[in-house]
Amino acid sequence: MAAKPIYRVVFYNQGEIWELYARDIFQSDLWGFIEVETFVFEDSSKLVVDPSTEKLKRTFEGVSRSYIPLNAIVRIDEVEREGTPKAVTAQGKVAEFPRPFSLPPREDN
């Protein structure tokens, strides 16, 4: 049986680009959101500690499922193995995914 895939999810959050690894990703029943479950973090027994990785570990500690807005998603990749999660300050232009426009109000005749 093939191993369960791992996904790298890159998204924009409060002026930073966050890169997380997860085993499960779904289109949410909440319109406009992606569900991300089963977060994958590296073994914490490493000698070198990355502050941005620790920040993400603390942020998602105890979180079983996260809902990320579609317009914040930069990219989702299926990868062979997990990497180092990171949060870096967004530099340059980070464009949001276009939001749907609102329909004009109906005029009843």
C-alpha positions, 0 to 999 in steps of 0.5 A: 500500500502506498504511503499517504501523501504529504502536502506543502501548503503555502499561504499569506497570513498577516504580512507573512508567507507561511509554509506548512506540511499536512497529510489531509487537505479538503475543500471545506463545506464553509464556502471559500475555505480549504480545510487542512488537517493532520499537520506534519512537523519535524522531529523536535530532537534536532539541535538547531532550532528555527524560530519561525518553525517554533512559531508555527508549532506553537500556533498550531499546537492542539489544532486538529483542523484549520480553515484557510481562506482560498484567497490567502492560498499561494500554492499547494504541492503534493511532496514526497516528504515533509520539509521545514515549516516556516513563516517569513515576512512577505517581500515584494508583491503578494497578490490575493486571489481575485474575490468574486464580485457582488451581483447588483441588487435585483430590481422588482418590477 
